[in-house]
């Protein structure tokens, strides 16, 4: 995207500079760029001050800095945008933001009423972006000042009031106009009681009220967009209703300027158009509110009050005042206010609204508690560890909001069509008017007007603008309720298209809590001696088998010595020095790398591996000292997860660093036959690349060593119980430890994508079919012309169909 700045001074934040030489390189690169009159780079502030001419391109300057090996920093703004009503509005907001110098990318979302703007840090601020939005007649609001539920409620209340006013004004007009057509007796009575001219003047007054008061927004926004040369759906409504109104005024107050047969009034059409469209907008607003309820429901999980122990007493304080380290009492039936650990008491906690797991979880001192979960029968005291925006619940809300505001690749087609749709509709309306004036029967002027108005009203692109974001909002919200968090919205579409889903084994398909099943010491070594030495080295490791070794040593009451020179060798194991002895713990390959002869233990390894156990060796000063066997059974849901994937037509695969015999024993128990074993992190990446030849591939993992595979897969799914590195490397987080959620995530993503395709098919099909009808295509066949009021109703129903279809995703079952 080209961003042309006017003659001005701009700043550009640049990272990676470490010395004066770096400054010189960056300055040289910037000064040689077209449009840069001068560049001054400051190492201390990591900022470049640029004097730019009109032809300067900030995006190109950023690329020059990148080419020199430095990092032009980026900043993302989230801005609330009030007043967007259709896909064309979205396009106008995006176009206005993209024109701001320093903006790299802008994306507006009709369903969330937000814009996400990626900028070059230092080049643009919130006020500039807000001004660009305001210049398009939309109202920017800071996200932190937004209360989405309250905003939607307020919007719905305003629309409801306007609907009531419009109906109150339009109903008598319809009764007067249509009653005369339907009942000659009614026409005679009204004309006798009021007089024909009085009836017309009353209809004119009521219609003026409808257009000027509840319908005013269409004219202010519509004519504003026309004035800027960027017409939107408000312009279509304003032109359609306004044309019918002005024509009727002429027929009422200056009938002589119209041909004899064309002196008809269409006040009822103008009034009903506004009433119907406002009614549709009101229903849309309520439906969008229901689509956003997932976030509001999550936010409601956090209690308002926390029972905090302060200065020897328990006081009830707002939960916002809770601090890390506070002791908080949780009484039976109460929600957990913040994240922390149990320090007193025991209970069962219902975490279903956070994790999607239906069974309550037993909690005792030392166990973690998640804010938003509900304490059941027991009384516990917790120590707060994460509060405010640091809690898991707040993180979930942020992820859902981010996913709901994303744009899917499938929306690109709708965006392209919407960008040119309104101008095309205006052209079609003009063509319709011309054709009816030239070739239509008498009264040609009246028929030309009616059909042109029909085209303007019925071709509104609202449904196209709502098709994708409405489904994405509802689907991602339902995913959050099921414990499936899409960190990036576009991952939802990619996940729907996967052909292969690969699982890590330990901690993902298995419980990840293996227990030490056997110690087999080599000749000259004792069980407890090698266990203490192995535990000393593994104390620095995050691996589940390391924790099992430590637990076994503690259970035997062994003293675990200190370790020095700890080292982690990916895919092999760990090593360190204990009392001047070199201790290495890991796989057979580690023993081979050390030149340690473990052949005396090979038979024990084969026996344990055949039973599904994992095996670690220990070497002392390069000599094989023994073997540890660990039993790590499959998770109860693993077999069901694999079966569900097969039903969905997705090939399940297991990729693990464990021995092949162990992996195949687990695979046989859960139904996975395609297994890659003995893989280092880079081996998992290579395996994923091989599977990718058959189509998009996803990977599910939980450990540090899974991070490369999670990042390399088309879609990475991290178990919520896994490491922070794994979660940060994935696009989807599965809250909890249930691998069935991987299959549920695939099914949900397909349901959302299917819903989006249905919405887009309806939105495009509706316009393709009804625009010709609005132009009068049926008139030569059966003499039927569409009434503009019915056109307005059909337009409103189109948007409601899309929203109603999207809301079906709220009933999606795992």
N, C-alpha and C positions, 0 to 999 in steps of 0.2 A: 504494500500500500504506500502510495506517495503522500508525504505530508509536507506541504510547502509553507514555510514560515515567512511572514512579512519581515521587513527590516527591523531587527530587534535584537536585544541581548537575551540569550537563553543560557540556562545551566544544565549540565549533564553529569549525573553521579556515576563515577567509574570505580570499580573495584579491581583489585589485583595488582595495583601499583605499589612497589616497595622501595624505589630509589629514584634519584634524580634522572637516571638514564631512562627509567620507565616514563617519567614525565616528558622527557624530550621526545621519545618515540610517539607518545599519544599526541603531543602538540603537533609534531610533524605530520602525522596522519590526518589530523583534523584540518590543519591549515591548507593542506593540498586539496581538500575537497571543494567541489563547486559550491559557490554561495557563501563560503566562510571567509569573512573579512579579517578576523583575528580570533585566536584561541589562546586562552590562558589556563593552564592546568595547575592545580594546587595539590601537592602530595598529602598535606596534613588533613585537608577537608575531603580529599578524594573526589574532587569536583572540577569540571571544566566550565569556564565561562566563555561563551561563544558570541561573537558579533556576526549576525547572519544577514545576508541579503535575501531578496524575495525568492530567489531560485533555490535556496538551501533546502535540503531534504534531511530532516532529523533521523528518519529511519535508516537512510543510507549512511549517515554519520555513525550511527550505532554499529552498523555492520563493519565499518572501517575500524572502529575500536576493537571489535571482536576479532577481526582479522589480525590485529597486532597482538592478540593473546590476552586482552584485558576484558573486563566484564562491565558493559553498560548496564547499570542496575535498573530493574523494572519495579513498578509499583502498581498494584491493582486497587481500583476504587469500586465500591458497591454503592449505588445510588438508587434510592426509591424514586419512581417516576409516576406521578398521578396524571390521569387524563388519557392514557393510552386505551384505545377502544377496539382496535382492529390490527390486522397484520400490516397495513400500510402505516399506521401510527408507529409500530415497532421499527419499520424500515426508516421512517423519517428521523426518529430518535437516534438510531445507529448511524445514519448518514451524517447527522449534525455533529455527533461526538467524534466520528472519524475524521472530520475536517479540522479538529482542534490540533494545532501543532504539538507533537509529542505523544499523541495517541497512536498506539500500535494496533489495537484491536478493540472493538466495542460490540457488545452483544446485549440486546434488550429482550425481556421476556414478558409477554402479554399476561400470562397467568399469574406470575409473582409480582408484576408491576415493579420490576427492578431492572437496572442496567449494570452490567459488569464491564469495566473499562480498564484495559491494560495499557500502561503508559511508561515512557522512559522517565525514571525517577529524577526529579529536579526540574523537569521541563514544564509540568502542568500541575495545577492544584485543583482542589475540590470546587472552589468558587468559579474557576474558568469553565469547568465541565458543567456546573449547575447553570451558568449563564447560557451556555450553548443549548441546553435542554429548554430553558425558559424562553429562549428566542424562537423556539418552535411551538410556543403556546402550551407547553406541558409544565407541570410543577415538580421540581426536584425536591426530595426530602432526604435528610441524612438517615442511613439505615439504623443508627443507634436511636434515632428519634421515632423510628417506626414501631408500631405495634400492629403486626399484620392482621390479627383478628379484629382489633379495634378499628383499624383503617377500613377493613372490608365491611364491618358492621355499620360504620358511619356512611360509607359509600352506598350500602344497601338502603339505609334509612333515607338518604337524600333522594335516591332513585324511586323509592316507594312513594315518597311525598309527591314527586313529580308525576309519577304514574297516576296517582289519585287525582291530581289537578288536571292532567291531560284527559283522563276519562270523564271527569266532571264537565269539562268544556266540550269534548268531542261527542259525547252521547247525545245531547240535544241536537247537535248539528246533523248527526246520522239520522236521528228520528225525524227531523224536519225534511232532510233531503231524500232519504230512502223511503220514508213513510209515504211521501207523495208519489213515488214510483210504484209502491206496492199496493196502495189503497187510494183509489180516486176519491172516496168519501173523506179520507183524512186530508187529502190535498184541498178539497173544497172547503172543509171546516177551517183549516189553518188560514187559507186565503180569505175566507169570509171573516174570520175573527181578527186576523192581523193585517191581511193584505199581502200581496205577492212581494212588493218591495220591502215591506217591513220584515217578512220572513228572511229574505236575502240579506238584509242589513244585520239581522240578529245572528245569522249564520256567519256573516263576515266578522262581527264583533267577537263571537265565541272563538272562531278560528284564530283571529289575531291574538287573543289571550293565550291559546294553546301554543302557538308558535313563539310568542314573545316571552312567556314565563317558563313553563316546564320545558319547552323546546328550544329555549334560547341557546343552550350549549351547542346545539348542532350548527347554528348559524355563526356564532362567534368563532368556534374552532374550524368549521368548514370553510368559511370565507377567508379566515386567516391562512389556512393551508393553500387555498387557491391564490391568494396574494403572493405567497412565497413560491408559487410554481411547483408545489408538491402536494397535490390534492390527496385527501384521505377519504375514509368512508363518511366522515361528517360532511364533507363536501358533497358527496352523492345525496345524502339525505337533505341537506340544505337546498341543493339545486332542485331536487325532485319535489319536495314539499313546497319550496318557494315558488317554483314555476306554476304548480297547480293553484297556489294561493293568489299569485299575481294575475293569472289568467281569469280566475273567478272574480277578482276585484274589478277587472275590466268588464266582465260580463254583467256585473251588478251595477257599477256606477258610470260606465261609459260604454254601453252595449253597441252604440252606433259604430265604434271603431272595428267591430268584428262582423264577419259575414252573418247573414240572417240565420243560417242553420248551425252556426257555431257558437251561439250565445248561451252556452251551458256553464253552470258553476260546478266546481270540484272542491268546494270547501270541505266536504266530508272526507275526501281523499287526503287532503293536506293535513287535517286534524287527526285522522285515524292513523296515518303514516307515523306521525310523531308519537301517538299513544301506543301503538303496537311496538315500535322500536324501543321506546322507553320501558315498556313491559318486558320485552325480551332482555334488555340490559339489566333490569332488576333481577330477573331470574338467573341470568348469567352471573351476576355478582354474588348471589346466594350460592350458586353451584361452585364458583371459584372458592368461596369461603369453605365449603365442605371439602373441596379438594385439598385445601391447606390445613385441614383440621389435624392432620398427623403431627405437624410441628407444634400446634397449640396444645394437643393432647400430651405430647412429650414434656412441654414446658409446665403443664399442670401437675406433672408427677412430683415435682419438687415442692415440699411443704413450705409454708410461709414462716413458720416458727420452729426454732430449735431449742431444746432444753439443755442449756450449756452450764456446766459447772464452773463458776467463777468465785474466787475468794471464799471457798468453803461452802458456798450455797449454790443451789440450782436455780437459774433464772431463765425465763422465757424471753428470747431475743429474736429479732428478725434473722432469717437464715443468712442474709447478706452480711451479718456481723460476725458470723462464724470465722474463726481463724485456724490456720494449721496448728495442730497441737492441742486444740481444745478437746476436753472430754465432754461428750454429748450423750445424754440418756435417750434411749429409744424404748418406748413403752409398747405393750402388745397392741397390734392393729395399726400402728403409726408408720408412715413412710420414712425412709432413711433420708436425712436432709442433705448430707454431703458424702464424699468418698472417704473411707478410712478403714480401720481394723478394730475388731472386737477386743476389748481389754478386760471386760467383766461380763459374766453371765453367758447364757446359751439360748439359742432359739432356732427356729426355721424361718427362712426368708423367702418370700415370693419375688423372684427376679424376672418373671415372665414378661412384664412390660418393657424391660430393658434388654433381656437376652433372647426372648421368644421361647425359652425353655419352660415347659408347663409345670414341672415338679418343683416344689419348694426345696431349698438347699439348707442343710444343717449348718449352723454357724456356732463356733466356739472361740475362746480367746486365741488370737493370732490369725483368725480367718478375716478375709477382706469383705467389706460391705460397699455396695454401689449405691450412690444417691439415686432416689426414685424408686428403688425396690421397697417392698412392704414387709415389715416385721410381723410375724404371726403371733405365736402364743407367748413367747418368753420375753423377759426384760433383759436388755443388754446395755452396756456402756461402750461407746466407741471413741477412738481417738481420731480426730479429723486429720487427713493427710492431703486431701485436695478439696479446695473450696471455690465457689464462684465459677468463673469461666474455665477453671482447671479440671472440673469434675467430668466424669465419663458422660453424664447426661448432657452437659453443655456441649461436649464434643460431638455427641450424636446429633444434637440439634443443628450444629454448624455444618456437619456433613450432609444432612438432609437438605438444608437450605441451599448448600452449594450444588448438590445434585439437581434440585428442582429448578435452579436458575441456569442450568447448562443448556447447550444446544446440541442436539443430536445430528449426525451427518445427514440423516434422512430429511431433516428440516430444510436443507439447502435448496431443494426443489421448490418447496412452498415459498421460501424467501425470494427466490428468483421470480416466481410468478407474481407474488404480491407486489414486488417492486414496480412492475409495469401494469398491474391489473387495473388500478383506478384510472390512469390515463386512457387505457384501452376501453374501459366502460364509458368514459366521457365521449370518446370517439364513436362508440357504437350508439350511444344515445343520440348524438348529433346525426349520425347516418340514419337512424330510425326516423327521426323527425323529418329529415330531408326526403326519404323514400315515401313516407306517408303523405307528405305535402305534394310530391310530384305524381305519385301513382295511386294514392288512396282515394276512396269515394268521399262524397260529401257527408258530413262536414269535415273536410280534410284537416283543417287547422286543429279542431278539437281532438280528432283521432291521433294526429301526429303528436300532440302534447301528451295525451294519455299514455301512449306507447313509449315515448321518450322517458317519461316519468317512471314507468314500469321498469325500464332498463336500469335507470339510476338506482332505484330502490332495491330491486331483487338481486342485483349483482354484488351486494356488499361482501367484502372479503373477510368478515369477522371469523367465520368458521375456519378458514384457512389459517388465520393467525392463531387460533386456539387449538388446532388439531394436535400438534406435538406437545406444547407446554402443558396442556391440561392432562394428557395421559402421563407425561413424565412426572408431574407433580403428584398425581394420585398414586402412580406405581411406586415411586421412590418413597412416598409416605407409607404405603402399605409394606414396603420392604423393611422400613425402620421398625414397624410394629412386629415384624417377624424376625427381627434381629439381623437384617441384611442391610448394610450401609454402603451406598454407592458414593465413594469419595469423589468420583468424577462422573457426571451424568452421561458422557458419551460412552463410558464403559458398559452402560446398560445395553446399548445397541450391539456393541461388539460381542458381549457375552451371549446374546441371542443367536449369534451366527457361528458359535464355536462347533467344531467337529470332534475335538479331543479335549478331555479334561484330565490332567495329570495331578496325582496326589503325592505329597511327601508321605512317608510312612510314620515315623516316630512322632507322636504328639498330634498327628492329624488323623490318620486312620487307626492308630493305636491310642491307648489311654495316655501315653506319654509320661506315665508314672511307673516305670518298671521297677521291679524289686529284684534284689540280688538273689538269684536262685542257687548258684553254686560257686565255690571257690576251689580252683584246682591248682595248688602250688607246685612248682617244679621241684625237682630234687634239691635239697639243701635249703629250702625256704619254708616258712610257716604261714598258715592262713592269716592270722592276725597281723603279722609283720607286713606282708604285702598289701593287706587291706588298708592299714594305717598309712603306708607310703603312697598308695594310689589315691586315697582320700585327700592327702595333703596337696597333691598336684591338682586333683579335680576340684578342689575347693574354689579355684579361680575360674572354673568353667561354668557355662550356662546350660550345658547339655543335660537332658533328662537322666541319662545313665550316670553322669557325674553326681547328680543329686541322690540317685539311688545308692551309689557307693558311700557318700557321706552319711546317709541315713543308716546304712548297715553298720558303719564304723561307730556311729553314735549309739545304736542299739546294743552294740557289744561293749560299750563303755570304753572304747579305745581313745587314747590321747593322739590327736592329729597334730603332727609337727608342722612348723612353719616351712614355707617353700620360697626359694629364691630363683631368679632368672626364669620366671614362668614364660612359656612360649606356646602359641597355638599354631598348629600346622593344618590348614584346611584339608579336610578329607582324610587325614591320617590320625591325628590325636593331639595330645598335649604333653609337655615335658617341663621339667624344672629340677632344681637342686635341693635335696633334703639332707642336711648334715654332710655336705660335701659329696654326696652320691648323686649321680645323674639318674633321674627317674623318668621313664617314658611310659605313657599309658595310651593305648589306641588299638588300631586294627592290625590285621596280619601284614598289610602293606607297610605299616610303620615298623614292624619287626624286621621285615625284609630290608627296608631302608637303613635300619640300624645294623644289619648283618647279624641279628640275634636268631639263633636256631631254636624254633618253637615246634619242631617236628614231634617231640615227645608228648605234646599237648594236642596234636592234630586230631586224634581220634575223639577226644573229649569235645573238641570244637564241632566236629561233624555230627556227633550225637545231639548236642544241644541245638545246633542250627537246624537239624531235621525236625526238632520239636518247636521251632519258631522262636527260639531264644536268640538274643543278641550276645555277642562275645567281644570282650576287651582283653587285650594282653597287657602285661606289665613287664618292663625290662628294667633291671637295675645295673647301672654302669655297662649297658650294652648287652647284658645277658638276660635271656627270657626267664622271668622269675615265676610266672604263673598266668592263670587265666580266670576271668570273671564271666559268668553267664547270667544274663538278665532275662526275666520273663516280662514281656510287655504285651498283654493281650489286646485284641482289636477292641475298638469302642463298640458299644452295643448297637449304634446306629450305622456302622460302616457298611455292613452288608446291604442294608436298605438303601443307603446312599448310592452304592454301586448299581443296584437293581433299578433304581429310579433313573439314573443316567442312561442306562441301556434302553429303558422304555422311551426316553426322550430322543434316542438315536445318537447319543453322544458316547464316544468310545472312552471307557475309564482306563487309566494307566497309573501304575505306581512307579515313582522314581525315588530311589533311596540310596543313601551311602552305606547301608547295611549289607551284610553278606547275601549272596543270591539265595542260598538255601533258606535263610531266615525269612527273606522277603517272600519267597515262593510259599513257604508254610503259612504266612499271614494271608497272602493273596488267595490261597486255596480256601481259606476259611471265610473270606468275604466276597469271593467271586471275581477277582481280578486275575487275568492270565497274562496280560501284557505288562511285563515288569522290567525295569531297568535297575540293576543293583550294583553296589560298589561304586557309586558315582560321587565324585567330588562336586562342589558347587558349579564349576565350569562344565562338568560332565552333564549335569542336569540341563544347563543352558543349551548345550549341543544337542541333547535328546529332544528338547522342545523345538529346536530349529528343524530337526528331521521330521517331527510330527507335523510341523507347520506346512510342509509340502502338500499335505492332504486337506488343508483348510485351517482356519483360525484355531488356536489352541489356548486353553486356560490352565493355570497352575494354582494349586491350593497348598499352602505351607504355613509354618508357624515359627520357624527358628531363624537365627541370624544367618545360618548357611543357606537358607531358602531365599534370602533377599535378591541375589542375582537372578534366580529363576523367576521370581515374582515380577521383577522388572522386565525380564526378557519376554515373558509370555504376552500374547495379545491382550489377555486380561489376567491380572494377578488377584487371587482371593486369599486374604490372610485370616487365619483363625484369630478371633478376638482374645483368646487366652495366650496367644503367642507373644513374641518379643516386639518391642517398639519399632525396631528396624524393619521387621517383617511387615508390620502394619503400614509403615510409611512407604514401603516399596510397592504396596498393592493398590489397585484401584477400587477393590471391594473388600470390606471388612465383615466377616461373619462373627457376630457377637456370640461369645460362648465357645463351646468346644464340639458342637454337633456337626459332623461332616455332611449330614443330610441337607443342611442349609445350602451347600454348594449346588445340589440338584434343584432345590427350591429357587435359588437365585437364577439358575438357567431358565426354569419354567416361568418365573415371574418376568424376566427380561423378554422372553418370547411373547408372553401375554401382552406386555406393554407395547412391544414393536407391532404386534398384530393389531392392537387397538389403534395405534397411530396410523397404520396403513388403512384401516377401516375409516378413520376420521378424515384422512386426506382424500380417500376415494369418494366419500360422501361430499366433502367440500368442493372438490373439483367437479364431480359428476353433477352436483346440484346446479352449479353455474353453467356447465356445458349444456344441460338439458333445459333449464328454465330461462336462460337469457334469450334463446330464439323464441320461446313462447312469449316472453315479455315484449319482444320486438314485433309480435303479431304474426308469427309463422303459421298459427292455426287458423287465422282469419280466412284465407282463401279456401281452406278445407271445409270448415264447419261454421264459420262466422263468429268464432269465439275470440273475445279479447279479455285480457286479464285486468281486473280492477286493481288500481294501485294499492288500495287498502289490503287486498289479499296478497299482493306482492310483498308488502311490509310484514305481514304475518308469516309468509313463507320464509322471508329472510331471518326473522327472529327464530323461527322453528329450526332453521338450519344450524344456528349456533347452539341452540339448546340440545339438538340431537348429538352434536359433537361432545358437549359437556356431559350429557347424560351417559353417553357411551364410555367416556373416560371414567366416570364415577363408578362404573361397574367393576373397575379394578379394586375398589375398596373391599369387595367380597372375595378376592382371590384367596384360595386355600393352599396351604403348604402341602 
